[in-house]
Structures are given as structure tokens and as C-alpha cells.
Amino acid sequence: MKNLVFLLLSLFTFSQTPKVSSGKIIEYKNFKSEIIGERTVRIWLPENYNPKVKHQVLYANDGQMLWDETITWNKQEWKLDENLGELIREKKIKPTIVVAIDNADKNRHSEYFPQKPFESLSQKKQDSLYNLFRSKDQSLFKGKIYSDEYLKFLVKELKSFVDKNYSTYTDASHTFIMGSSMGGLISMYAICEYPEVFGGAICMSTHWPGIFASENNPIPLAFQNYLKANLPNPKTNKIYFDFGTETLDKLYEPYQMKVDEIMKAKKFGKKNWQTLKFEGEDHSEKSWAKRLSIPLTFMLK
């Protein structure tokens, strides 16, 4: 279990400038915010980017893990530039800009944990979760959960900046959000909280337990109840889920099956929802990179 905890919690790394093999990255190292702390934001522009042509926009969480394995903590990457570059060249998806947002390092769990489901728990349960530790001397949550503020930052500040400075479609049908693990949770939360902003969410290896224990864990049910009340309209929004069967991912299938039941009850179907299982794949950038073209094509075509 210690190795699994380290795997999930080590998805952050120091902010460095990545090299890409396709397209171009424009980096804003200290992007200012009046809502949350500053962080690095990177804009990926596809090859032959034309400012006179409108582009879709994909907001990507854990932005430092997407591009360049030489500067990530585990020497792995999503290969997002390679995947998007190839799909755009082959005209399998429409021209797309990526807005990659670095996570908040040690505050990642507090920033990505869906806030309203957490606050639906009793105060006693909330306090017990805040008292959990990720290691012998380090708390799981570095302060109070503030994912509502993180989403407000994305919607009110970052999106406004991107739409002002780049050639984008601004409507929800051309605006998407993506993440894995805790990044999958915050992507799910984003499309539920702001369905008029995000038309689609890619949630890979979604960390439905929320913490690192399954027994007597109230969090999955809180997420399920939240989805029952807040899933967006399937006529206007698309959602993608997946999971592997190894390392941390092997915990996810029973929770995902419960979520799938909710999706069906809310009338999501093949055109606007996918849940895929990948046998033998683990909880890593290497695994996500191998299958990334599938959700990208489903969401961005």
C-alpha cells in the first residue's frame, strides 16, 4: 500500500520548461490569480497554428506531467503533444489548443478533491478525513479543501485570459477538461459544476476512493450521491471514464460500475459517454499515454 500511496501522491514535480516534439508551448511561469496561488500555466499550440482560425480548447490538470519525460519525477509523460499532433494531422479531431495547469504540489489533494461532496459528509467524518496522513509525518490534506476556488480560477480568470489572447471558440461545445486520478475527480467535478463552460470531461483512472482505504470509506457514496443530483445534460455534455486493472487502478472497478449505473439512469449513451476497462494497465503516465488517443478522439472529433 505504501508504494501505491507514493505513486498517487507523487504526480507532482518541480516546474520546468518541457520540450515537445509536436506543436509549440508558450509558458507563463507565475500566472497570477486573485483566487488561488500563482502557478505555471502552459499553452500548447498545434503545428501551423493560425490566429485567424478558431480552435477548441482542452484544459489539462497536472500540467507538468504531460509533455516531457526528462523533467518529470518518474521519467514518464502523457505524450499529449505527440497524440494531439498526430490526431490533428490525420484530421481525426478538430484543431485544438491545450491549456496545461500545473498542480499545487503538496496542496494537490486539497485542490483537486471535489468540495461539495466532501462538505455533504457529517462534520465528524470531515474531521476524521482531515486527520488522515499520507506518510508518518505528513498529512494527506495540506489545509482545507478548496476545489471550488480552483474551478473558479479556471472559469473566471484563466479561461478569460486564454480566450482574450488566443484564437478560440468560447462556447461549451468546444471547451473541455481532462485529468487522471485526482485530476479525473476534479475534471468530473468541473463538468458538473460548470456544464455551461465545459462541454466534455476526460476522466482517466478516476480516484473514486478519494483517499487510500476502501473499508468504512464514506467518500465513494458521497460522490455517487453528488453525481445523481448534479450530472449535466447528456444532450449537451460528454463524459469519458476509464480504468486499468493493476496497481492503484485495480481498486476502481466496483466504484466505476456504480457510477456507470448512475450514468445510464441519467440517459447517457454511446454518443455522449464512454467507460472503458484496460486489462493489465496500471496507474501511470505510461499507461495513460498508450490509450490517450481514444478519449481525445471521442471528445475532440
C-alpha positions as a Python dict, from the first residue, in 0.01 Angstrom:
ca = {
    (1, 'M'): (0, 0, 0),
    (2, 'K'): (287, 241, 71),
    (3, 'N'): (402, 208, -289),
    (4, 'L'): (51, 282, -416),
    (5, 'V'): (25, 588, -193),
    (6, 'F'): (361, 713, -317),
    (7, 'L'): (254, 655, -675),
    (8, 'L'): (-60, 865, -647),
    (9, 'L'): (88, 1140, -436),
    (10, 'S'): (398, 1179, -647),
    (11, 'L'): (219, 1304, -955),
    (12, 'F'): (368, 1645, -892),
    (13, 'T'): (715, 1765, -981),
    (14, 'F'): (909, 2088, -999),
    (15, 'S'): (803, 2329, -1271),
    (16, 'Q'): (1043, 2319, -1564),
    (17, 'T'): (1014, 2409, -1930),
    (18, 'P'): (925, 2096, -2129),
    (19, 'K'): (1039, 2016, -2480),
    (20, 'V'): (773, 1899, -2722),
    (21, 'S'): (802, 1704, -3045),
    (22, 'S'): (488, 1849, -3199),
    (23, 'G'): (350, 2200, -3183),
    (24, 'K'): (474, 2479, -2959),
    (25, 'I'): (449, 2561, -2588),
    (26, 'I'): (411, 2913, -2453),
    (27, 'E'): (488, 2919, -2082),
    (28, 'Y'): (359, 3151, -1810),
    (29, 'K'): (570, 3060, -1510),
    (30, 'N'): (396, 3269, -1245),
    (31, 'F'): (41, 3305, -1367),
    (32, 'K'): (-127, 3543, -1123),
    (33, 'S'): (-459, 3477, -958),
    (34, 'E'): (-670, 3669, -711),
    (35, 'I'): (-849, 3347, -619),
    (36, 'I'): (-573, 3088, -561),
    (37, 'G'): (-196, 3085, -554),
    (38, 'E'): (7, 3152, -866),
    (39, 'R'): (140, 2859, -1068),
    (40, 'T'): (286, 2771, -1405),
    (41, 'V'): (45, 2755, -1696),
    (42, 'R'): (150, 2633, -2040),
    (43, 'I'): (-37, 2690, -2363),
    (44, 'W'): (24, 2427, -2632),
    (45, 'L'): (-39, 2543, -2986),
    (46, 'P'): (-64, 2285, -3264),
    (47, 'E'): (164, 2292, -3567),
    (48, 'N'): (70, 2562, -3816),
    (49, 'Y'): (-138, 2742, -3555),
    (50, 'N'): (-327, 3018, -3734),
    (51, 'P'): (-459, 3302, -3517),
    (52, 'K'): (-724, 3366, -3780),
    (53, 'V'): (-871, 3019, -3729),
    (54, 'K'): (-1080, 2933, -3423),
    (55, 'H'): (-961, 2642, -3207),
    (56, 'Q'): (-1117, 2413, -2950),
    (57, 'V'): (-962, 2432, -2602),
    (58, 'L'): (-866, 2144, -2375),
    (59, 'Y'): (-786, 2234, -2012),
    (60, 'A'): (-547, 1975, -1869),
    (61, 'N'): (-477, 1917, -1499),
    (62, 'D'): (-136, 1806, -1363),
    (63, 'G'): (14, 2011, -1644),
    (64, 'Q'): (378, 1933, -1560),
    (65, 'M'): (330, 1562, -1633),
    (66, 'L'): (200, 1586, -1988),
    (67, 'W'): (487, 1670, -2220),
    (68, 'D'): (845, 1575, -2141),
    (69, 'E'): (956, 1264, -1952),
    (70, 'T'): (1307, 1405, -1896),
    (71, 'I'): (1174, 1653, -1638),
    (72, 'T'): (900, 1453, -1461),
    (73, 'W'): (951, 1282, -1124),
    (74, 'N'): (905, 930, -1264),
    (75, 'K'): (1052, 984, -1612),
    (76, 'Q'): (711, 927, -1770),
    (77, 'E'): (475, 1154, -1961),
    (78, 'W'): (131, 1154, -2123),
    (79, 'K'): (277, 1222, -2470),
    (80, 'L'): (-3, 1471, -2514),
    (81, 'D'): (176, 1667, -2786),
    (82, 'E'): (252, 1353, -2987),
    (83, 'N'): (-104, 1224, -2954),
    (84, 'L'): (-274, 1552, -3038),
    (85, 'G'): (-31, 1635, -3318),
    (86, 'E'): (-95, 1305, -3494),
    (87, 'L'): (-473, 1321, -3450),
    (88, 'I'): (-487, 1677, -3584),
    (89, 'R'): (-264, 1595, -3884),
    (90, 'E'): (-482, 1296, -3967),
    (91, 'K'): (-793, 1514, -3925),
    (92, 'K'): (-938, 1275, -3670),
    (93, 'I'): (-1001, 1569, -3437),
    (94, 'K'): (-1053, 1940, -3488),
    (95, 'P'): (-769, 2190, -3429),
    (96, 'T'): (-723, 2215, -3053),
    (97, 'I'): (-526, 2429, -2808),
    (98, 'V'): (-423, 2283, -2473),
    (99, 'V'): (-412, 2486, -2151),
    (100, 'A'): (-197, 2284, -1910),
    (101, 'I'): (-220, 2390, -1547),
    (102, 'D'): (50, 2277, -1303),
    (103, 'N'): (-89, 2123, -986),
    (104, 'A'): (-38, 2276, -644),
    (105, 'D'): (235, 2035, -534),
    (106, 'K'): (168, 1941, -169),
    (107, 'N'): (-175, 2106, -185),
    (108, 'R'): (-280, 1887, -478),
    (109, 'H'): (-518, 1670, -277),
    (110, 'S'): (-691, 1971, -125),
    (111, 'E'): (-715, 2144, -462),
    (112, 'Y'): (-849, 1851, -664),
    (113, 'F'): (-1084, 1686, -412),
    (114, 'P'): (-1446, 1774, -507),
    (115, 'Q'): (-1557, 2014, -236),
    (116, 'K'): (-1935, 1984, -230),
    (117, 'P'): (-1938, 1603, -193),
    (118, 'F'): (-1685, 1638, 88),
    (119, 'E'): (-1896, 1902, 263),
    (120, 'S'): (-2204, 1679, 235),
    (121, 'L'): (-2042, 1447, 492),
    (122, 'S'): (-2102, 1497, 863),
    (123, 'Q'): (-1861, 1724, 1044),
    (124, 'K'): (-1730, 1423, 1233),
    (125, 'K'): (-1645, 1241, 910),
    (126, 'Q'): (-1490, 1552, 759),
    (127, 'D'): (-1270, 1596, 1064),
    (128, 'S'): (-1162, 1231, 1054),
    (129, 'L'): (-1061, 1266, 689),
    (130, 'Y'): (-865, 1582, 759),
    (131, 'N'): (-675, 1387, 1023),
    (132, 'L'): (-550, 1126, 776),
    (133, 'F'): (-181, 1108, 695),
    (134, 'R'): (-13, 1035, 364),
    (135, 'S'): (301, 924, 547),
    (136, 'K'): (415, 903, 906),
    (137, 'D'): (467, 1277, 942),
    (138, 'Q'): (276, 1434, 651),
    (139, 'S'): (-99, 1498, 637),
    (140, 'L'): (-300, 1381, 338),
    (141, 'F'): (-475, 1715, 310),
    (142, 'K'): (-250, 2019, 330),
    (143, 'G'): (-516, 2250, 468),
    (144, 'K'): (-885, 2279, 384),
    (145, 'I'): (-1025, 2155, 55),
    (146, 'Y'): (-1063, 2443, -190),
    (147, 'S'): (-1154, 2284, -523),
    (148, 'D'): (-1443, 2531, -566),
    (149, 'E'): (-1186, 2810, -571),
    (150, 'Y'): (-967, 2616, -815),
    (151, 'L'): (-1258, 2579, -1057),
    (152, 'K'): (-1347, 2944, -1016),
    (153, 'F'): (-988, 3027, -1109),
    (154, 'L'): (-1017, 2816, -1425),
    (155, 'V'): (-1350, 2963, -1530),
    (156, 'K'): (-1325, 3326, -1421),
    (157, 'E'): (-956, 3406, -1464),
    (158, 'L'): (-771, 3152, -1678),
    (159, 'K'): (-1037, 3097, -1944),
    (160, 'S'): (-1085, 3471, -1981),
    (161, 'F'): (-710, 3513, -2037),
    (162, 'V'): (-694, 3231, -2291),
    (163, 'D'): (-997, 3349, -2487),
    (164, 'K'): (-862, 3703, -2496),
    (165, 'N'): (-511, 3612, -2613),
    (166, 'Y'): (-565, 3311, -2839),
    (167, 'S'): (-795, 3222, -3125),
    (168, 'T'): (-1056, 3008, -2951),
    (169, 'Y'): (-1416, 2907, -2965),
    (170, 'T'): (-1551, 3025, -2631),
    (171, 'D'): (-1866, 2813, -2604),
    (172, 'A'): (-1901, 2491, -2403),
    (173, 'S'): (-1931, 2269, -2710),
    (174, 'H'): (-1567, 2350, -2790),
    (175, 'T'): (-1429, 2362, -2433),
    (176, 'F'): (-1310, 2051, -2249),
    (177, 'I'): (-1126, 1946, -1934),
    (178, 'M'): (-904, 1646, -1869),
    (179, 'G'): (-720, 1469, -1589),
    (180, 'S'): (-626, 1139, -1433),
    (181, 'S'): (-657, 1003, -1079),
    (182, 'M'): (-732, 1304, -856),
    (183, 'G'): (-721, 1503, -1182),
    (184, 'G'): (-1001, 1278, -1303),
    (185, 'L'): (-1206, 1369, -997),
    (186, 'I'): (-1163, 1742, -1047),
    (187, 'S'): (-1249, 1706, -1416),
    (188, 'M'): (-1569, 1522, -1325),
    (189, 'Y'): (-1646, 1793, -1071),
    (190, 'A'): (-1578, 2070, -1322),
    (191, 'I'): (-1829, 1950, -1579),
    (192, 'C'): (-2092, 1905, -1307),
    (193, 'E'): (-2034, 2248, -1154),
    (194, 'Y'): (-1985, 2434, -1483),
    (195, 'P'): (-2169, 2244, -1758),
    (196, 'E'): (-2224, 2573, -1938),
    (197, 'V'): (-1844, 2619, -1960),
    (198, 'F'): (-1710, 2265, -2013),
    (199, 'G'): (-1886, 2060, -2276),
    (200, 'G'): (-1680, 1749, -2210),
    (201, 'A'): (-1463, 1587, -1943),
    (202, 'I'): (-1197, 1318, -1983),
    (203, 'C'): (-1157, 1135, -1652),
    (204, 'M'): (-888, 866, -1668),
    (205, 'S'): (-823, 629, -1377),
    (206, 'T'): (-1060, 837, -1166),
    (207, 'H'): (-967, 805, -799),
    (208, 'W'): (-1314, 726, -666),
    (209, 'P'): (-1193, 624, -316),
    (210, 'G'): (-1069, 981, -264),
    (211, 'I'): (-827, 851, 0),
    (212, 'F'): (-624, 527, 21),
    (213, 'A'): (-862, 296, 204),
    (214, 'S'): (-1178, 117, 93),
    (215, 'E'): (-1309, -14, 424),
    (216, 'N'): (-1555, 219, 603),
    (217, 'N'): (-1488, 485, 341),
    (218, 'P'): (-1784, 726, 304),
    (219, 'I'): (-1637, 913, 7),
    (220, 'P'): (-1746, 696, -290),
    (221, 'L'): (-2110, 712, -181),
    (222, 'A'): (-2082, 1089, -139),
    (223, 'F'): (-1950, 1113, -496),
    (224, 'Q'): (-2230, 892, -624),
    (225, 'N'): (-2498, 1096, -450),
    (226, 'Y'): (-2343, 1413, -588),
    (227, 'L'): (-2350, 1273, -942),
    (228, 'K'): (-2713, 1170, -906),
    (229, 'A'): (-2802, 1530, -828),
    (230, 'N'): (-2556, 1717, -1048),
    (231, 'L'): (-2470, 1529, -1366),
    (232, 'P'): (-2503, 1764, -1665),
    (233, 'N'): (-2746, 1729, -1953),
    (234, 'P'): (-2646, 1437, -2179),
    (235, 'K'): (-2781, 1633, -2476),
    (236, 'T'): (-2511, 1898, -2435),
    (237, 'N'): (-2226, 1735, -2240),
    (238, 'K'): (-1994, 1436, -2292),
    (239, 'I'): (-1802, 1235, -2030),
    (240, 'Y'): (-1529, 973, -2064),
    (241, 'F'): (-1417, 737, -1785),
    (242, 'D'): (-1165, 454, -1785),
    (243, 'F'): (-954, 240, -1553),
    (244, 'G'): (-685, -26, -1561),
    (245, 'T'): (-652, -342, -1356),
    (246, 'E'): (-311, -309, -1191),
    (247, 'T'): (-158, -110, -901),
    (248, 'L'): (-395, 161, -774),
    (249, 'D'): (-630, 115, -1070),
    (250, 'K'): (-731, -230, -952),
    (251, 'L'): (-936, -64, -676),
    (252, 'Y'): (-1156, 132, -914),
    (253, 'E'): (-1383, -110, -1100),
    (254, 'P'): (-1656, -162, -834),
    (255, 'Y'): (-1683, 213, -781),
    (256, 'Q'): (-1688, 284, -1154),
    (257, 'M'): (-1966, 28, -1201),
    (258, 'K'): (-2179, 221, -951),
    (259, 'V'): (-2108, 542, -1140),
    (260, 'D'): (-2196, 372, -1468),
    (261, 'E'): (-2536, 280, -1327),
    (262, 'I'): (-2595, 646, -1249),
    (263, 'M'): (-2484, 748, -1599),
    (264, 'K'): (-2735, 508, -1753),
    (265, 'A'): (-3013, 630, -1524),
    (266, 'K'): (-2938, 986, -1636),
    (267, 'K'): (-2976, 879, -2002),
    (268, 'F'): (-2612, 900, -2104),
    (269, 'G'): (-2543, 676, -2404),
    (270, 'K'): (-2278, 585, -2660),
    (271, 'K'): (-2269, 927, -2824),
    (272, 'N'): (-2200, 1120, -2504),
    (273, 'W'): (-2041, 873, -2262),
    (274, 'Q'): (-1778, 602, -2255),
    (275, 'T'): (-1638, 389, -1974),
    (276, 'L'): (-1353, 162, -2082),
    (277, 'K'): (-1156, -104, -1896),
    (278, 'F'): (-792, -169, -1989),
    (279, 'E'): (-668, -508, -1878),
    (280, 'G'): (-313, -515, -1748),
    (281, 'E'): (-272, -138, -1740),
    (282, 'D'): (-157, 34, -1423),
    (283, 'H'): (-180, 376, -1261),
    (284, 'S'): (88, 562, -1454),
    (285, 'E'): (155, 817, -1725),
    (286, 'K'): (292, 535, -1939),
    (287, 'S'): (-45, 361, -1934),
    (288, 'W'): (-241, 682, -1992),
    (289, 'A'): (-19, 773, -2287),
    (290, 'K'): (-82, 435, -2452),
    (291, 'R'): (-458, 487, -2461),
    (292, 'L'): (-482, 866, -2470),
    (293, 'S'): (-580, 882, -2838),
    (294, 'I'): (-907, 702, -2752),
    (295, 'P'): (-1057, 970, -2523),
    (296, 'L'): (-908, 1250, -2732),
    (297, 'T'): (-1078, 1120, -3044),
    (298, 'F'): (-1407, 1059, -2862),
    (299, 'M'): (-1410, 1409, -2713),
    (300, 'L'): (-1248, 1629, -2979),
    (301, 'K'): (-1362, 1486, -3314),
}
